[in-house]
Amino acid sequence: MTAVLTQLELKLLYLALNREAAPGEVSNGAQKFVESLRRRGVDAIQIERALSEAPLIVKPLKPDYGRTVMIWGRHKGRILADIPPRDLRNTVEWARSVPEVARKFATFIHDIEAFLNQT
């Protein structure tokens, strides 16, 4: 018997692990998830084997600001990693000089600066 999760089990697992779910939803989701596995005869060894055979997905610990897409100017649509640092610094300088732009795009400006500090 394979330990592949059904669609319902997958939804229940997501619910049980959702940090924004209410405590009652979490416990009910976890309980229903385990009940469904037991009903199908899935045991812990099958789950352990399935997890050990699954490829390990490495999630970056820090955001990769270089993947941020430029939203202005001649480099619009390109990722920050493909734009010369001088142009990025000029963009930040311009954006900070226009109060409305600085306020509206503060997060984007931060991302450019964070990328420049990464390199």
Rosetta silent file (secondary structure, phi, psi, omega in degrees, C-alpha in Angstrom):
SEQUENCE: MTAVLTQLELKLLYLALNREAAPGEVSNGAQKFVESLRRRGVDAIQIERALSEAPLIVKPLKPDYGRTVMIWGRHKGRILADIPPRDLRNTVEWARSVPEVARKFATFIHDIEAFLNQT
SCORE:     score description
SCORE:     0.000 S_00000001
   1 L     0.000  136.282 -179.039    0.000    0.000    0.000 S_00000001
   2 L   -92.825  151.383 -176.752    1.332    3.412   -0.887 S_00000001
   3 L   -98.443   28.689  177.541    1.291    6.341    1.498 S_00000001
   4 L   -69.711  136.725 -178.846    0.251    8.912   -1.112 S_00000001
   5 L   -79.860  142.631  173.516   -2.151   11.449    0.341 S_00000001
   6 L   -77.236  169.099  178.092   -5.643   11.846   -1.046 S_00000001
   7 H   -59.060  -43.033  179.982   -6.910   15.310   -1.976 S_00000001
   8 H   -62.742  -44.788 -179.974   -8.934   15.434    1.249 S_00000001
   9 H   -62.675  -39.059  178.395   -5.932   14.398    3.358 S_00000001
  10 H   -63.251  -42.932  177.768   -3.792   17.031    1.704 S_00000001
  11 H   -63.281  -41.937  179.504   -6.393   19.720    2.482 S_00000001
  12 H   -65.040  -38.583  178.092   -6.631   18.508    6.082 S_00000001
  13 H   -63.496  -45.774  177.941   -2.850   18.575    6.426 S_00000001
  14 H   -60.058  -41.739  179.401   -2.704   22.147    5.116 S_00000001
  15 H   -63.471  -45.903 -177.651   -5.457   23.138    7.552 S_00000001
  16 H   -63.590  -29.666 -177.594   -3.725   21.486   10.512 S_00000001
  17 H  -100.052    0.769 -178.736   -0.443   23.276    9.737 S_00000001
  18 L   -73.175  117.467 -178.161   -1.956   26.661    8.817 S_00000001
  19 L   -66.678  -19.057 -177.721   -0.628   29.252   11.283 S_00000001
  20 L   -95.731   -4.909 -179.731   -3.651   31.475   10.656 S_00000001
  21 L   -74.900  150.233  177.212   -6.275   28.797   11.362 S_00000001
  22 L   -67.976  151.129 -178.304   -8.238   28.924   14.605 S_00000001
  23 H   -52.983  -40.097  178.660   -7.126   26.429   17.284 S_00000001
  24 H   -63.917  -38.888  177.776  -10.334   24.394   16.884 S_00000001
  25 H   -65.020  -40.111 -179.441   -9.792   24.155   13.125 S_00000001
  26 H   -62.352  -50.756 -177.250   -6.215   23.011   13.657 S_00000001
  27 H   -67.273  -38.941  177.318   -7.125   20.225   16.082 S_00000001
  28 H   -65.284  -42.801  178.761  -10.121   19.086   14.005 S_00000001
  29 H   -61.434  -44.168  179.629   -8.036   19.087   10.816 S_00000001
  30 H   -63.829  -43.356 -179.491   -5.262   17.083   12.485 S_00000001
  31 H   -63.699  -47.147 -179.644   -7.725   14.586   13.943 S_00000001
  32 H   -65.209  -35.379  177.750   -9.567   14.061   10.639 S_00000001
  33 H   -60.500  -50.800 -179.131   -6.232   13.747    8.808 S_00000001
  34 H   -65.349  -40.724  178.484   -5.048   10.930   11.090 S_00000001
  35 H   -60.359  -41.208  179.654   -8.471    9.230   11.002 S_00000001
  36 H   -64.393  -43.288  177.601   -8.409    9.218    7.201 S_00000001
  37 H   -61.295  -44.832  179.915   -4.920    7.683    7.133 S_00000001
  38 H   -63.020  -41.895  179.596   -5.960    4.993    9.618 S_00000001
  39 H   -58.443  -36.085 -179.583   -9.126    4.195    7.654 S_00000001
  40 L   -84.902   -4.041  178.414   -6.965    3.538    4.594 S_00000001
  41 L    81.527   18.008  178.835   -4.544    1.398    6.596 S_00000001
  42 L   -79.446  132.172  178.602   -1.595    3.765    6.242 S_00000001
  43 L  -114.322  173.675 -175.309    0.939    3.350    9.042 S_00000001
  44 H   -61.584  -35.795 -179.228    3.831    5.452   10.329 S_00000001
  45 H   -63.652  -40.120  178.172    6.460    3.359    8.530 S_00000001
  46 H   -64.088  -41.619  178.922    4.831    4.062    5.157 S_00000001
  47 H   -63.839  -45.877 -179.698    4.754    7.782    5.899 S_00000001
  48 H   -60.510  -43.572  179.283    8.402    7.734    7.017 S_00000001
  49 H   -63.584  -44.729 -179.032    9.472    5.868    3.873 S_00000001
  50 H   -61.265  -40.326  179.945    7.521    8.210    1.599 S_00000001
  51 H   -70.284  -36.567 -178.922    9.107   11.240    3.259 S_00000001
  52 H   -73.304  -25.297  178.883   12.619    9.817    3.110 S_00000001
  53 H   -85.779  -18.933 -178.033   12.243    9.024   -0.602 S_00000001
  54 L   -71.158  143.316  177.865   10.831   12.449   -1.441 S_00000001
  55 L   -65.367  140.625  178.952   13.321   14.974   -2.798 S_00000001
  56 L   -78.611  124.735  178.696   14.406   17.505   -0.229 S_00000001
  57 L   -99.786  116.541 -178.944   13.256   20.992   -1.158 S_00000001
  58 L   -91.790  120.163  179.504   15.628   23.588    0.210 S_00000001
  59 L   -97.142  130.142 -179.639   13.930   26.865    0.962 S_00000001
  60 L   -60.404  140.818 -179.683   16.196   29.920    1.051 S_00000001
  61 L   -75.436  -30.652  179.480   16.599   31.352    4.538 S_00000001
  62 L  -118.161  150.124  176.143   16.713   34.927    3.263 S_00000001
  63 L   -63.722  145.834  177.183   14.697   36.494    0.463 S_00000001
  64 L   -95.541   90.463 -176.733   16.544   36.752   -2.841 S_00000001
  65 H   -63.746  -20.236  178.069   16.056   40.434   -3.580 S_00000001
  66 H   -65.128  -17.483  179.034   17.864   39.990   -6.883 S_00000001
  67 H   -87.615   -3.892  178.216   14.732   38.264   -8.218 S_00000001
  68 L   -66.353  138.254 -177.919   12.661   41.421   -7.635 S_00000001
  69 E   -92.831  131.304  178.637   11.353   42.890  -10.891 S_00000001
  70 L   -66.492  136.204 -176.461   12.102   46.545  -11.677 S_00000001
  71 L  -108.517   -3.855 -177.876    8.921   48.575  -12.017 S_00000001
  72 L  -130.260  165.591  165.777   10.297   51.837  -13.474 S_00000001
  73 L    65.205 -163.455 -173.831   12.483   53.297  -16.182 S_00000001
  74 L   -69.854  -16.577  178.776   14.472   51.757  -18.966 S_00000001
  75 L   -98.596   10.369 -178.665   15.070   48.545  -16.967 S_00000001
  76 L   -53.037  132.008  178.325   11.361   48.029  -16.286 S_00000001
  77 L    93.503  -13.156  178.540   10.489   44.321  -16.341 S_00000001
  78 L   -92.945  153.574  176.516   14.063   43.122  -15.679 S_00000001
  79 E   -79.125  152.470 -176.340   15.139   41.526  -12.406 S_00000001
  80 H   -57.296  -34.325 -178.663   17.417   43.572  -10.159 S_00000001
  81 H   -62.466  -21.608 -178.643   20.249   41.051  -10.550 S_00000001
  82 H   -96.701    5.611 -176.517   20.419   41.922  -14.266 S_00000001
  83 L  -109.925  135.765  179.144   20.639   45.690  -13.750 S_00000001
  84 L   -57.899  136.706 -179.204   23.950   47.532  -13.211 S_00000001
  85 H   -53.978  -36.607  178.963   24.348   48.588   -9.548 S_00000001
  86 H   -58.105  -43.524  179.982   24.980   52.206  -10.606 S_00000001
  87 H   -66.494  -36.613  178.186   21.533   52.313  -12.238 S_00000001
  88 H   -66.515  -42.687  177.803   19.937   50.810   -9.133 S_00000001
  89 H   -62.652  -41.116  177.286   21.605   53.402   -6.888 S_00000001
  90 H   -62.857  -38.995  178.905   20.416   56.184   -9.208 S_00000001
  91 H   -63.504  -44.622  178.892   16.892   54.771   -9.081 S_00000001
  92 H   -63.218  -43.830  179.523   16.910   54.740   -5.274 S_00000001
  93 H   -59.894  -45.489  178.370   18.282   58.287   -5.171 S_00000001
  94 H   -62.924  -47.935 -176.709   15.556   59.490   -7.552 S_00000001
  95 H   -61.396  -39.008  179.806   12.779   57.643   -5.703 S_00000001
  96 H   -71.604  -22.861 -178.804   13.859   59.059   -2.344 S_00000001
  97 H   -80.090  -13.561  178.711   13.948   62.603   -3.783 S_00000001
  98 L  -111.138  102.440 -172.627   10.233   62.488   -4.653 S_00000001
  99 H   -51.395  -42.069 -178.985    8.321   62.253   -1.334 S_00000001
 100 H   -64.641  -41.807  178.232    5.172   60.749   -2.855 S_00000001
 101 H   -65.883  -44.435 -179.452    7.170   58.065   -4.682 S_00000001
 102 H   -59.598  -40.031 -179.324    9.278   57.376   -1.578 S_00000001
 103 H   -72.398  -47.777 -175.222    6.148   56.907    0.508 S_00000001
 104 H   -68.315  -33.771 -174.651    4.167   54.863   -2.017 S_00000001
 105 L  -115.518   31.257 -177.443    7.049   52.563   -2.999 S_00000001
 106 H   -56.752  -41.673 -179.229    8.923   52.325    0.313 S_00000001
 107 H   -66.004  -42.882  179.387    8.914   48.522    0.252 S_00000001
 108 H   -64.186  -42.818  178.200   10.212   48.377   -3.309 S_00000001
 109 H   -61.356  -42.233  176.635   12.951   50.904   -2.512 S_00000001
 110 H   -58.144  -43.367 -178.762   13.882   48.811    0.522 S_00000001
 111 H   -62.533  -39.404  177.372   14.139   45.722   -1.703 S_00000001
 112 H   -63.615  -46.605 -179.801   16.526   47.497   -4.087 S_00000001
 113 H   -63.509  -39.665  178.289   18.696   48.640   -1.183 S_00000001
 114 H   -63.001  -39.562  177.404   18.631   45.162    0.361 S_00000001
 115 H   -64.073  -45.357  179.775   19.781   43.699   -2.958 S_00000001
 116 H   -61.031  -32.994  178.669   22.597   46.233   -3.232 S_00000001
 117 H   -77.472  -20.912  178.361   23.688   45.303    0.304 S_00000001
 118 H   -74.280  -33.214 -171.947   23.636   41.570   -0.568 S_00000001
 119 L   -85.589    0.000    0.000   26.115   41.926   -3.404 S_00000001
